[in-house]
Each structure stands twice: as C-alpha cells, then as structure tokens.
Amino acid sequence: ACFRLLCSLLLPALFLSGILCICLVLLLWGVRLWIQRKKHLSSAGRDGKRPLLVAFFHPYCNAGGGGERVLWCAIRTLQKKYRNVTCVVYTGDRDATGEEIVEGAFRRFNIKLIHPVKFVFLEKRFLVEASLYPHFTLLGQSLGSVFLGWEALLKCVPDIYIDSMGYAFTIPLFKYLGGCRVGCYVHYPTISTDMLSVVRNQDTRFNNAAFITSSPLFSKFKLVYYYFFAFMYGLVGSCSDVVMVNSSWTLNHILSLWRTGACTSVVYPPCDVQTFLDIPLEVEESTSEYSIVSIGQFRPEKDHPLQIRAFAKLLKEKRVGQQPSLKLILIGGCRNQRDEERVNNLKRLCEELGVSDDVIFRVNIPFEELKRHLAEATIGLHTMWNEHFGIGVVECMAAGTVILAHNSGGPKLDIVVPHEGYVTGFLAEDEDSYAETMAYIFSLSPDKRLQIRENARRSVHRFSDQHFEDTFLLSVEPLFK
C-alpha cells in the first residue's frame, strides 16, 4: 500500500517536473531568439556593415586602480589591432559623462584611446555593492551581478563579451542568452582554496569573523556554504571561451576551480614601469639616514602592523652604534573613515613599540612625492600574504629600491624571482625574517645593492604596456576567429 501511494505521488511529480523543465528550456530559447533578433536589428555602420561589438563589463570603470588600467590598455590594444571593432563599456558610473571617463583615463594612466568608446550606463550597480549584503556577501554580490548583467544585455547585445572585473556569474548569461563569444580577465578569484582553508582551520582572518571561528557549528556551516559557492563559481567560470589571469597564483586557483586549462593563459597587468625607470640609478652616496618605503592602501590585508613590528625589532637589534639612522615611511591611500581609524591604530602601535619618531605616515600624497620617496629609499617593503599580483612591488623594483616582499602569491611566483640567474630582491614571512633580511640588505656594500637594483630593473620590462599588449592579443585571438 505504501509503495502504491509512493508511486502515485512520485510519478505525477516527475511528470510535472519534466513539463516545467521543458517550459523553462522553451522560455530560455525564446528569450535567446528575441535577443538575437534585437541584435540584428541594431544599426549598421556607414558602409552598410555592422561593426564588431566588443563589450567590457566593468561597472566601476571610472575608479583609478590597477584593474582600470588593464581595461583601458585592453581597449587601446584592440583599437590598434582591429579596424572594424567598436568597443563598448558597461559601467555604473552615472555621475560622469563618457568624455569625462575617457579624459580621466588619460589623466590618471596616460592612456590615449585611438577611437571613441561607446558607454552603456547601468542603473542597478547598487546590486553588486558589498554593503547591501552584510551576510552571504559573496552569494549576494554574485546574484546581484546576474541582474546587472541582464540590464547590460538588454541595453546592448555585443558579439564578444569580456568580463574585466571579476563578475563570473554574468558569463553564462552572455554566452547562452546573448549568443556571444565570451572571455574574462581575472584579477583574483572570487573564492579561493586559501579562503576555504581559513574557515576549515577556524582561523581569524579578514573575511572570517571571530564568532564563526569560535564556533565549530558556524565554521562547518560556513565551510558548506563556501564549498557550494566554489562549485557554482567553477560552473559559471567553465563557460568561458578565453580566460586570462594576472599571475601564476591566480592561475593555480582558477585552474583548480574552473578546470579551463586549454583556454587559460597568464597575461601580466600593464604596470607603468617607464615612469619609475626614469628615476636615475646611481651608487648610494654616504648618508646620515636610510629610508625603508612601503606603498599600499591602508587596508587590513596589507598587514602594516607586521611592517612596524619588524622595523621595531630591526632598530632594537641594531641600535647600538647604529649609524646612519633608519626611517620607515608608510605611503598609502585612505578610502574612508575606517581606513583613517586604521592609520590611528598604527600610530598607537608605533608609540607602544617606541618607534614613533622613526616611522613617518604619508597618506593620499601626490604622485610626484611618491616618486621622490621611492627615489631616495634603500628598501621597498611589502607584507601582504597571498597578494594575487603586486603592482606596488613592481613599482618599487622599477624605481630602484631593493625589494623585500612577502614569500607568497604573485611576488613569490612571478615578480621577485631571479632574472637571467641573478638576484632581483628578497622575500620574508614573519617579524623575525623581515627584520633579519632588512639587516642583511643594509649590511651589503653599496655596489652589491646597486647590482641587485639593476637586476630588478631589467626584470620588470616583462610587466610593461608593450608586453601586456602582445600577450593580451595572443590570448583573445580565438574570440575574433
């Protein structure tokens, strides 16, 4: 009787599920046909032929970071190579006109575009703001990006779609409903195996709250949520026809999550190395003061406390008969009040350690002042764990400092590596190793330091605009066939 009851309930349920699946497939097919028709009805060019539309999904294109430099370099590269291409940028920067955005790119990055760019202004950018999702932020932002992507697709249907800001959940939308060839440039994975290990080990890190780490139940629940999200992230990412990543560290994570080995390549971001290479490189003159310079926004993951503690340890161990004196200069940007509070906490740490007179904070300074500090510095300091690339590290090397970076991520795998068999810089992991390595660098002769600085300078040419253009064009070529 129970079996008959189960069958009588199960069969209609299966039948209904099948009907619903067929309806859903037909609906999606109808939407795809409607979007394709919309695409073909769009205006043709002057010669009667429709230009090839290449769209970049970059909701924050008017920001001034490294990701935006990649965007404008990519657009300029395509304009140089392909004459029949019109570049489109989906953006949520509705407080600026297209002309102002292009002018901003020229002013900040010295990138002049060859042809005009079409901007598609999106109204629902708030859906991808992290502040909208105090809990389940990754999932909330990813679902929000799907709705934002849908708005973008309805406003303009491109031939080639490139996600240049890490919104992987938009990729299936443009591929299967928009009928586009799709690619992406990944600056860092939305979720990584490192994030999973932080939760699994109940470690308090930047994205793992204390109440979660202290509770085995909450930790297990968050781990299940992360594994589910990682599975979904791998699913949407695998839809890409072309995948570009910014470093070997990002490559390893993307390959393990997306499994897109055949179409994935490393395309180093274009760093403005020439500006820093213009700084003359000379043998150090005898001086009464050496400086150690750190560049990076005052954010928790940059780990400025480690820099201060290591510097304090260096001063303590080298204080007796220490000539010349040492200064640590922390250069960085403050985005908001939270960052300003962080700077005040760092100043308090300096007081506790008795190094206030030897640590200088330079917040939101002009570029020319940044260049001057780098030109005068002996050591360039970087302490972020698993930095996905490290543009600041490249800039320090190009400027002629002896770099001391964290022994992880992009600096370890791509940047601070031997060049033609010669040392280009140093790596460290904790307070002791940072202090020891700084002491070692200062113990070297000026000629030996000059040799390391010259090696580092020669090595950074592979992060130039020209190298980016060559590798970018090679990677996206399958999208244009």
Beta strands, then each sheet from edge to edge (+ up, - down):
strand 1: 52-57
strand 2: 85-91
strand 3: 118-121
strand 4: 160-163
strand 5: 181-186
strand 6: 242-245
strand 7: 264-266
strand 8: 289-295
strand 9: 325-332
strand 10: 359-363
strand 11: 379-381
strand 12: 402-406
strand 13: 426-428
sheet 1: 3+ 2+ 1+ 4+ 5+ 6+ 7+
sheet 2: 10+ 9+ 8+ 11+ 12+ 13+
end
